[in-house]
């Protein structure tokens, strides 16, 4: 999720299901580029809206793969490993609408305020991103218009299509950043104003799986200057919310994805039942 600042020494990372090389921007025509937004269950009237901003690995063809070395896009700096599979499974379980963002967070990070330091990173976890070096205002504006703005509009549309009472963004993180300390948490639930929802996640999942290490506002914290979905969409609408962070080593198999999908669905149901006027999902 937050502040990607490095890579290397990744302990055998789950590379999920990386896109074919052409789709990842290693060549091809501009009109081969995928649309930035994909919907699952778009017509669902579920009270829950799901989002996965770091689902994709695509790079626009004209950016020539951002000049990255082979394999870099498949590491945790290129996308949130396992997040798309988890988000899709959760959307199916809940029958909820899900908005997926198809481009790599290295092209533009759609959970960062445009123009912020982390929006188009020049370095991510100690890895230089050649295609992001010394970008001018026009190049930055083009990426925002092509990728960030359509996702932002889709989020607003998701709230307009049906009354929502809760919104959750699905992310993953790596167990250990390059030169960083090993993160002991298996999952964290991030928030500022809705601590109650985050605590319900922790309590509900802990009852089912007391062996897991869970936390509120770990391994990151929501910040006005560094986050987008929670400060700009969930909080202003007064919705129950959390940014869900699951360690990617928890999602290396389909069985693990199914386990976490079930745990999160149970916790979301508990959040809805704890919300005044709610009857669960």
Secondary structure, DSSP 4 states (H G I P E B T S, - for coil): -------SS--S----SPPPTTTTTSS--GGGSPPSEEEESTT---SEEEEETT---B--GGGGGGGPPTTGGGSTTTS-TTHHHHHHHHHHHHT-EEEEE-B-TTT--TTS-TTSTTTT-SEETTEE-GGGTT--HHHHHHHIIIIIHHHHHHHHHHHHHS--SEEEEEEEE-S--TTSPPP--SEEEE-SS-HHHHHHHHHHHHHH-TTS-EEES-S----TTT-SHIIIIITTTT-EEEEEEEEGGG-SSHHHHHHHHHHHHHHHHHHHHTSTT----
